[in-house]
Amino acid sequence: MEKPYPRKIYSTGNPLLEEQIERLMDSATGHFSERDVMREMMVTAIRLGFDGVERGDMKLMNAAMKELRYAFNVFGPYRHIRKVAIFGSARTPRKNADYQLAKKFATSMVRKGWMVITGASSGIMNAGNEGAGRTHSFGVNIRLPFEQEANPVIANDSKLINFKYFFTRKLIFVRESDATVLFPGGFGTHDEGFETLTLVQTGKATPRPIICIDPPQSQYWSAWREYLVEHLAIRKMIDHEDMDLIHFTHDAEDAARVIARFYKNYHSMRYIHQNLIIRIKRKLTASQLRTINRRFAPILSTGKISQWEKPFEEEDNEPHTHHLIRLVLHFNRRHFARLKLLIDALNHL
């Protein structure tokens, strides 16, 4: 494995303050499991004062940090359960086919052992929570002057979070979910969809199932798909293979199967130094490994894909992954749609 580049020391520039920070950290021994990160957060707060940042900006950073801290605390006990983020219009009536499809999909995911995350409002969000049931639901609400009171399924539940900022809410939607499903919706639905696609396409989020679903005979997503192909792919504003990041369907059960299948063998991934580590549940045979190397050589910057049976030292803080097999590769960090195809291939072996 390639070694990391030397890490720059993040400092206040004041030796006396540095000593005081260290003493404060020492006094909290046993509480800070990630001491180095906590120290840098303290340094950042102090440097904000040195920089003369305006009060409004400091209040924004403070509120954002508090929102994220609270959200991480709520989701923490459920990190071992996979979750799907459901998006769609808040204005969809109960009797609408979109609503019924969303409810059916959420029920299917819960039967597969998943939980759902919605924006906690009405319409498709209510359908998702209703189909999943209160016990298997999260709500990440945004405080707005209209449209956004929590729906009765998730209202007053301990898994309901009310956000002031869209950007912290967006982060939580991606950070805490393992799949994204888009039902017909307005600006917000498309915003969340493009946000997720951009993060996956650029490698800022790990590959995941991204599903566009609408009822049979609906042309809502097919018209959007046609636009993407004709105006983005053909004009080379995206690669044609980027379309493979999205699965289009009219069937709730098909959407649930596609999501579950994505994690059939694949578990997770992370970077360690300059290497991409793909964790899988089943060891590959020598023949399967050769096939994978031959098929996906173009996504490597150098070398071959190798297989490791033990965790790396850097994974000590992730004991729930220690039993998994690891594929180690020098990924070129460019072909993220093909990286998803690699995961699909691993799931079909």
Backbone hydrogen bonds, N-H to C=O, Kabsch-Sander energy under -0.5 kcal/mol:
donor,donor_aa,acceptor,acceptor_aa,energy
11,S,9,I,-0.6
18,E,14,N,-2.3
19,E,15,P,-2.1
20,Q,16,L,-2.0
21,I,17,L,-2.6
22,E,18,E,-2.2
23,R,19,E,-2.3
24,L,20,Q,-2.3
25,M,21,I,-2.5
26,D,22,E,-2.5
27,S,23,R,-2.2
28,A,24,L,-0.8
28,A,25,M,-0.7
29,T,26,D,-1.6
31,H,28,A,-2.5
32,F,28,A,-0.8
33,S,31,H,-0.9
38,M,34,E,-2.4
39,R,35,R,-2.5
40,E,36,D,-1.7
41,M,37,V,-2.0
42,M,38,M,-1.9
43,V,39,R,-2.3
44,T,40,E,-2.5
45,A,41,M,-2.0
46,I,42,M,-2.1
47,R,43,V,-2.7
48,L,44,T,-1.8
49,G,45,A,-1.0
50,F,46,I,-1.7
51,D,47,R,-2.4
52,G,49,G,-1.0
53,V,48,L,-1.7
58,M,54,E,-2.1
59,K,55,R,-2.7
60,L,56,G,-1.8
61,M,57,D,-2.2
62,N,58,M,-2.5
63,A,59,K,-2.7
64,A,60,L,-2.4
65,M,61,M,-2.3
66,K,62,N,-2.2
67,E,63,A,-2.5
68,L,64,A,-2.4
69,R,65,M,-2.7
70,Y,66,K,-2.3
71,A,67,E,-2.4
72,F,68,L,-2.8
73,N,69,R,-1.8
74,V,70,Y,-1.9
75,F,71,A,-2.6
76,G,72,F,-1.8
78,Y,75,F,-2.0
79,R,76,G,-1.6
81,I,78,Y,-1.9
84,V,115,M,-2.2
85,A,179,A,-2.8
86,I,84,V,-0.5
86,I,117,I,-2.7
87,F,181,V,-2.6
89,S,184,P,-2.2
92,T,89,S,-0.7
96,N,93,P,-1.2
100,Q,96,N,-1.9
101,L,97,A,-2.2
102,A,98,D,-2.3
103,K,99,Y,-2.4
104,K,100,Q,-2.3
105,F,101,L,-2.4
106,A,102,A,-2.4
107,T,103,K,-2.0
108,S,104,K,-2.1
109,M,105,F,-2.2
110,V,106,A,-2.0
111,R,107,T,-1.8
112,K,108,S,-0.9
112,K,109,M,-0.5
113,G,110,V,-1.9
114,W,109,M,-2.4
115,M,82,R,-2.0
116,V,136,H,-2.4
117,I,84,V,-2.6
118,T,138,F,-1.8
122,S,147,E,-0.6
124,I,89,S,-2.8
125,M,122,S,-1.4
127,A,123,G,-2.2
128,G,124,I,-2.5
129,N,125,M,-2.1
130,E,126,N,-2.8
131,G,127,A,-2.8
132,A,128,G,-1.8
133,G,129,N,-2.5
136,H,133,G,-0.7
137,S,134,R,-1.5
138,F,116,V,-2.0
139,G,159,K,-2.2
140,V,118,T,-2.8
141,N,139,G,-0.7
141,N,161,I,-2.4
143,R,163,F,-2.6
144,L,142,I,-0.8
151,N,120,A,-3.2
154,I,151,N,-0.7
155,A,151,N,-1.9
157,D,154,I,-2.0
160,L,157,D,-1.6
161,I,139,G,-3.0
161,I,159,K,-0.5
163,F,141,N,-3.2
163,F,161,I,-0.6
169,R,165,Y,-1.5
170,K,166,F,-2.9
171,L,167,F,-1.8
172,I,168,T,-2.0
173,F,169,R,-2.3
174,V,170,K,-1.8
175,R,171,L,-3.3
176,E,172,I,-2.5
177,S,174,V,-0.7
178,D,83,K,-3.5
179,A,83,K,-0.7
180,T,209,P,-2.6
181,V,85,A,-2.8
182,L,211,I,-3.3
183,F,87,F,-2.8
183,F,181,V,-0.5
190,H,186,G,-2.0
191,D,187,F,-2.7
192,E,188,G,-2.5
193,G,189,T,-2.4
194,F,190,H,-2.9
195,E,191,D,-2.3
196,T,192,E,-2.4
197,L,193,G,-2.5
198,T,194,F,-2.7
199,L,195,E,-2.3
200,V,196,T,-2.4
201,Q,197,L,-2.9
202,T,198,T,-1.9
203,G,200,V,-0.9
204,K,199,L,-1.9
205,A,199,L,-1.7
210,I,245,L,-0.6
211,I,180,T,-2.8
212,C,247,H,-2.7
213,I,182,L,-2.6
213,I,211,I,-0.5
214,D,249,T,-1.4
218,S,215,P,-1.9
223,A,219,Q,-2.2
224,W,220,Y,-1.1
225,R,221,W,-2.9
226,E,222,S,-2.2
227,Y,223,A,-1.8
228,L,224,W,-2.3
229,V,225,R,-2.3
230,E,226,E,-2.8
231,H,227,Y,-2.8
232,L,227,Y,-0.6
232,L,228,L,-1.5
233,A,228,L,-2.6
234,I,229,V,-2.9
236,K,233,A,-1.9
237,M,232,L,-3.2
238,I,232,L,-1.3
242,D,239,D,-1.4
243,M,240,H,-1.6
244,D,241,E,-1.5
245,L,242,D,-1.7
246,I,243,M,-1.6
247,H,210,I,-2.6
248,F,246,I,-0.5
249,T,212,C,-2.2
252,A,250,H,-0.5
255,A,251,D,-2.2
256,A,252,A,-2.1
257,R,253,E,-2.3
258,V,254,D,-2.5
259,I,255,A,-1.9
260,A,256,A,-2.4
261,R,257,R,-2.7
262,F,258,V,-1.3
263,Y,259,I,-0.7
263,Y,260,A,-1.0
264,K,261,R,-1.8
267,H,279,R,-2.7
268,S,279,R,-1.1
270,R,277,I,-1.8
272,I,275,N,-2.6
275,N,272,I,-2.2
276,L,329,L,-2.9
277,I,270,R,-3.1
277,I,275,N,-0.5
278,I,276,L,-0.6
278,I,327,L,-2.8
279,R,268,S,-3.2
279,R,277,I,-0.6
280,I,325,I,-2.7
281,K,265,N,-2.1
289,L,285,T,-2.5
290,R,286,A,-1.9
291,T,287,S,-2.2
292,I,288,Q,-2.5
293,N,289,L,-2.3
294,R,290,R,-2.4
295,R,291,T,-2.5
296,F,292,I,-2.3
297,A,293,N,-0.6
299,I,296,F,-1.5
300,L,297,A,-1.9
301,S,330,H,-3.3
302,T,330,H,-0.7
306,S,304,K,-0.5
306,S,328,V,-2.4
308,W,326,R,-3.4
315,E,312,F,-2.1
316,D,313,E,-1.6
318,E,315,E,-2.3
321,T,318,E,-2.3
322,H,319,P,-1.2
324,L,321,T,-1.9
325,I,280,I,-2.4
326,R,308,W,-3.1
327,L,278,I,-2.8
328,V,306,S,-2.7
328,V,326,R,-0.5
329,L,276,L,-2.0
330,H,302,T,-0.6
331,F,329,L,-1.2
332,N,299,I,-2.7
336,F,334,R,-1.6
339,L,335,H,-1.5
340,K,336,F,-1.7
341,L,337,A,-1.5
342,L,338,R,-2.0
343,I,339,L,-1.9
344,D,340,K,-2.4
345,A,341,L,-2.3
346,L,342,L,-2.3
347,N,343,I,-1.9
348,H,344,D,-0.9
348,H,345,A,-0.6
349,L,345,A,-0.5
349,L,346,L,-0.7
